Amino acid sequence: MNIDNINLLIIRHLRNGRKSYRKIAEELSLSENTVRARVHKLMEEGVLEISGLVDPDSISGHRVVMVGVKLKTMDLVKKGEEFSKLNGVVSVSVVTGRFDLILVVLLKSGFGLLEFYTEEVSKLKDVQSVETFVVYKSYNLKLPYIYD
C-alpha cells in the first residue's frame, strides 16, 4: 500500500484516537467519506491500528522490562514470531548489534521475571543467552494492555 502525504496527515490526526472523521476531514479540507475510506484501507492493510494504550507507570503492580536475546540460530524471523506469542511480550524486534532480538515485556503481580523466564522463555529452543533491562522510569512509553 502506498502511504502518501494525505494518509500520513490522517494518521497524525488519529493520535487523538477520539477525534471524529468529520473533524479530521474539516481540518484537512477533505470529505468525511474520504477520511473514513482511507482509515478503513489503512486498517485493512495492517498499516494502522487504533487502540487504547496505557502508561505502564500508572498501573500499580506492573513493570516493563526490555530483554536482549542472543540466539543459537540465524532463523531470526521465526524465533521473533515464537517470542511474540509468549505471555507478557508486548513486542519483539529483530535488531543488529550484540543481540538478535529485543523484547518489550510487561510484568505484573504474580507474573514477574522469574515466571517469565521459567514458564515462558524456557519453552523455546535455541536461546543462547538473555540480558534483562529493567525500566525504572520511562518517557512517552505507552503500551497496549495485554492481560485479560
SERO-4910 file (N, C-alpha, C, O; in steps of 0.05 Angstrom, whole numbers):
BEGIN
 pado doro    nc1    nc2    nc3   cac1   cac2   cac3    cc1    cc2    cc3    oc1    oc2    oc3
  Met    A     17    -24      0      0      0      0     18     25      0     38     26     14
  Asn    A     10     44    -16     25     69    -17     16     88      5     -8     95      7
  Ile    A     34     95     22     28    114     44     35    142     34     59    150     36
  Asp    A     15    156     25     20    183     14     18    204     37     12    197     60
  Asn    A     22    229     29     22    251     49     -6    254     62     -7    259     86
  Ile    A    -27    250     48    -54    251     59    -57    230     81    -68    235    102
  Asn    A    -49    205     75    -50    183     95    -35    191    120    -44    186    142
  Leu    A    -11    202    116      5    210    140     -9    232    156     -8    231    180
  Leu    A    -21    251    142    -35    272    157    -59    261    172    -64    268    195
  Ile    A    -74    242    160    -96    229    174    -86    214    199    -97    216    220
  Ile    A    -64    199    195    -53    184    218    -44    203    240    -49    197    264
  Arg    A    -32    225    233    -24    245    254    -49    255    269    -48    257    294
  His    A    -70    260    256    -95    269    269   -107    247    287   -120    253    306
  Leu    A   -102    222    280   -112    200    296    -96    194    321   -103    176    336
  Arg    A    -75    209    325    -60    206    351    -80    210    374    -78    196    394
  Asn    A    -98    229    370   -120    231    389   -142    212    379   -158    220    361
  Gly    A   -142    188    389   -159    167    378   -189    173    380   -205    158    369
  Arg    A   -197    194    394   -225    200    397   -234    222    378   -257    230    378
  Lys    A   -216    232    362   -223    253    342   -240    241    320   -234    220    310
  Ser    A   -262    255    314   -281    244    294   -270    247    266   -254    265    260
  Tyr    A   -280    230    248   -273    232    220   -282    259    209   -268    271    192
  Arg    A   -305    268    218   -315    294    209   -296    317    216   -290    334    199
  Lys    A   -285    317    240   -267    338    249   -241    336    233   -230    356    225
  Ile    A   -231    312    229   -206    308    213   -211    318    185   -194    332    174
  Ala    A   -233    311    173   -240    319    146   -241    350    144   -230    361    125
  Glu    A   -253    363    163   -255    392    163   -226    405    164   -220    423    149
  Glu    A   -210    394    182   -183    405    186   -165    400    162   -146    415    157
  Leu    A   -170    379    146   -154    373    123   -167    380     97   -156    375     75
  Ser    A   -190    393     98   -205    401     74   -211    377     56   -207    378     31
  Leu    A   -219    355     68   -227    330     54   -256    324     61   -267    335     80
  Ser    A   -268    306     46   -295    297     54   -292    276     76   -272    262     78
  Glu    A   -313    274     92   -313    254    114   -311    226    103   -298    209    114
  Asn    A   -324    221     80   -322    195     67   -294    188     58   -286    165     60
  Thr    A   -279    208     49   -251    203     41   -235    194     65   -220    175     63
  Val    A   -238    209     87   -223    202    111   -231    174    121   -213    158    127
  Arg    A   -256    168    122   -266    142    131   -255    120    113   -246     99    123
  Ala    A   -256    124     87   -247    103     68   -217     99     71   -207     76     71
  Arg    A   -202    120     74   -172    117     77   -165    103    103   -148     86    104
  Val    A   -178    111    125   -173     98    151   -180     68    149   -165     51    158
  His    A   -203     62    137   -211     34    134   -189     19    118   -182     -4    125
  Lys    A   -180     30     96   -160     17     79   -134     13     94   -121     -8     93
  Leu    A   -125     34    109   -101     32    125   -103      9    146    -84     -5    150
  Met    A   -126      7    158   -130    -14    178   -131    -42    164   -120    -61    174
  Glu    A   -145    -43    142   -148    -68    127   -120    -79    118   -115   -103    118
  Glu    A   -103    -60    110    -76    -68    101    -56    -73    123    -33    -80    119
  Gly    A    -65    -69    148    -47    -73    171    -28    -51    176     -9    -54    192
  Val    A    -32    -28    164    -14     -5    167    -22     10    193     -4     21    207
  Leu    A    -47     11    199    -57     27    222    -75     10    240    -90     -6    230
  Glu    A    -71     14    266    -88      1    285    -96     23    306    -78     36    316
  Ile    A   -121     25    311   -130     45    331   -136     29    356   -153     11    357
  Ser    A   -121     35    378   -125     20    403   -118     38    427   -105     59    424
  Gly    A   -128     29    449   -123     43    474    -95     35    484    -88     12    485
  Leu    A    -79     55    492    -53     50    502    -52     60    531    -65     80    538
  Val    A    -35     48    547    -33     56    575     -4     63    582     15     53    570
  Asp    A     -1     80    601     25     87    612     31     66    634     17     66    654
  Pro    A     50     48    629     54     26    648     62     36    676     57     22    696
  Asp    A     73     60    679     80     71    705     55     76    722     56     78    746
  Ser    A     32     80    708      8     87    722     -8     63    732    -28     66    745
  Ile    A      1     39    725    -14     14    733      1      1    756     22    -10    752
  Ser    A    -12      2    779      0    -10    803      7    -40    799     -9    -55    788
  Gly    A     30    -48    808     38    -76    807     49    -85    780     54   -109    776
  His    A     52    -67    761     63    -74    735     90    -61    730     96    -40    741
  Arg    A    106    -74    714    133    -64    708    140    -72    680    133    -94    670
  Val    A    155    -55    667    164    -60    639    194    -68    641    209    -55    655
  Val    A    201    -88    626    229    -95    623    234    -98    593    216   -105    577
  Met    A    259    -93    585    267    -99    558    288   -121    560    304   -122    578
  Val    A    286   -140    542    303   -164    543    318   -166    517    306   -167    495
  Gly    A    344   -167    519    361   -173    496    365   -203    494    372   -216    514
  Val    A    360   -214    471    362   -243    467    383   -249    446    383   -239    424
  Lys    A    401   -267    453    421   -277    434    413   -306    428    408   -322    446
  Leu    A    412   -313    402    402   -339    394    425   -357    384    446   -347    377
  Lys    A    420   -383    384    439   -402    373    434   -407    343    449   -422    331
  Thr    A    414   -395    332    406   -399    304    404   -372    290    402   -351    303
  Met    A    405   -372    264    402   -348    249    374   -345    238    368   -327    221
  Asp    A    356   -362    246    328   -361    237    313   -340    254    296   -347    270
  Leu    A    322   -315    251    314   -293    269    284   -287    267    271   -283    288
  Val    A    273   -287    243    244   -281    240    227   -302    253    208   -295    267
  Lys    A    233   -327    248    217   -349    261    219   -347    291    199   -350    305
  Lys    A    243   -343    302    246   -341    331    232   -316    342    220   -316    363
  Gly    A    233   -294    327    219   -270    335    189   -275    337    176   -266    356
  Glu    A    178   -289    318    149   -297    319    143   -314    343    123   -310    356
  Glu    A    161   -333    349    157   -350    372    157   -334    398    139   -338    415
  Phe    A    176   -316    401    177   -299    425    152   -281    427    143   -276    449
  Ser    A    142   -272    404    119   -253    405     94   -266    416     76   -252    424
  Lys    A     93   -293    417     70   -307    427     71   -313    457     52   -324    468
  Leu    A     94   -307    469     97   -313    498     81   -294    515     77   -270    508
  Asn    A     71   -304    537     56   -288    557     74   -265    566     97   -269    573
  Gly    A     63   -241    566     77   -218    576     91   -202    554     98   -178    558
  Val    A     96   -213    531    111   -200    510     93   -180    495     72   -188    484
  Val    A    101   -155    495     86   -134    482     96   -131    453     80   -128    434
  Ser    A    122   -132    450    133   -130    422    160   -144    421    174   -148    441
  Val    A    167   -151    396    193   -164    391    205   -150    366    190   -145    347
  Ser    A    230   -143    367    244   -131    344    269   -147    338    284   -155    356
  Val    A    273   -153    312    298   -165    303    317   -141    299    311   -122    285
  Val    A    341   -143    312    359   -120    313    387   -127    304    394   -151    302
  Thr    A    403   -107    300    432   -111    296    446   -106    323    434    -96    342
  Gly    A    471   -113    324    486   -108    349    491   -134    364    490   -156    352
  Arg    A    496   -132    389    503   -156    404    480   -175    410    484   -198    418
  Phe    A    455   -166    406    432   -183    410    419   -188    382    423   -172    364
  Asp    A    404   -210    381    389   -216    357    361   -205    358    350   -197    338
  Leu    A    349   -205    382    322   -196    387    322   -177    411    337   -180    430
  Ile    A    304   -158    410    298   -142    434    268   -145    439    252   -140    422
  Leu    A    262   -152    464    234   -156    472    226   -133    490    242   -123    506
  Val    A    201   -125    488    189   -107    508    168   -125    523    151   -137    510
  Val    A    171   -128    549    155   -146    565    141   -131    587    154   -114    601
  Leu    A    116   -136    591    101   -124    613     96   -146    634     84   -166    629
  Leu    A    107   -140    658    104   -159    680     83   -148    699     77   -124    699
  Lys    A     71   -166    715     51   -157    734     53   -174    759     68   -194    760
  Ser    A     39   -167    780     38   -182    805     31   -211    798     11   -216    785
  Gly    A     47   -230    808     42   -258    803     55   -268    777     56   -292    773
  Phe    A     65   -250    760     79   -258    736    102   -239    733    101   -219    718
  Gly    A    124   -245    747    148   -229    746    169   -241    728    164   -258    712
  Leu    A    194   -231    732    216   -240    715    221   -270    718    225   -284    698
  Leu    A    219   -280    742    224   -309    746    204   -326    731    211   -345    717
  Glu    A    178   -318    732    158   -333    718    161   -329    687    158   -349    672
  Phe    A    168   -306    679    172   -301    650    194   -320    639    191   -332    618
  Tyr    A    217   -321    654    239   -338    644    233   -368    647    239   -383    629
  Thr    A    223   -376    670    220   -404    676    195   -416    663    195   -440    656
  Glu    A    173   -401    660    149   -412    648    145   -406    619    131   -420    605
  Glu    A    158   -385    609    154   -376    581    179   -381    564    179   -396    545
  Val    A    201   -367    570    225   -368    553    236   -397    553    247   -405    533
  Ser    A    233   -411    575    244   -438    576    231   -457    556    242   -478    550
  Lys    A    207   -450    546    193   -466    526    207   -466    499    204   -484    482
  Leu    A    224   -446    494    235   -442    467    263   -454    465    279   -453    484
  Lys    A    269   -464    442    296   -476    436    313   -455    424    304   -434    414
  Asp    A    339   -460    424    360   -444    411    363   -416    423    371   -397    409
  Val    A    358   -413    449    363   -388    463    391   -391    475    395   -407    493
  Gln    A    410   -375    466    437   -376    477    439   -361    503    450   -371    523
  Ser    A    429   -336    504    430   -320    528    410   -298    527    400   -290    506
  Val    A    404   -287    550    386   -263    552    399   -243    571    414   -250    589
  Glu    A    392   -218    567    401   -197    586    376   -179    590    363   -170    571
  Thr    A    370   -175    616    346   -160    623    353   -131    630    372   -126    644
  Phe    A    337   -113    620    339    -85    626    313    -76    639    293    -73    626
  Val    A    314    -71    665    290    -63    680    286    -33    675    305    -17    678
  Val    A    262    -26    667    256      3    662    247     15    689    226      8    699
  Tyr    A    263     32    700    256     46    725    237     69    720    219     74    736
  Lys    A    242     84    698    225    107    691    225    109    661    246    107    648
  Ser    A    202    113    650    200    116    621    187    143    614    173    155    630
  Tyr    A    193    152    590    181    177    580    169    171    553    181    159    536
  Asn    A    144    179    549    129    174    524    125    145    518    120    138    495
  Leu    A    127    127    537    122     99    532     93     92    538     84     95    561
  Lys    A     79     84    518     51     76    520     49     48    508     59     43    486
  Leu    A     35     30    521     34      2    512      5     -7    511    -12      4    526
  Pro    A     -1    -26    494    -28    -38    496    -29    -55    521     -9    -68    528
  Tyr    A    -51    -56    535    -53    -73    559    -60   -101    549    -81   -105    537
  Ile    A    -42   -119    554    -43   -146    542    -56   -168    559    -60   -190    550
  Tyr    A    -62   -161    584    -73   -181    602   -103   -180    603   -115   -158    600
  Asp    A   -116   -203    607   -145   -204    609   -155   -196    636   -179   -196    642
***
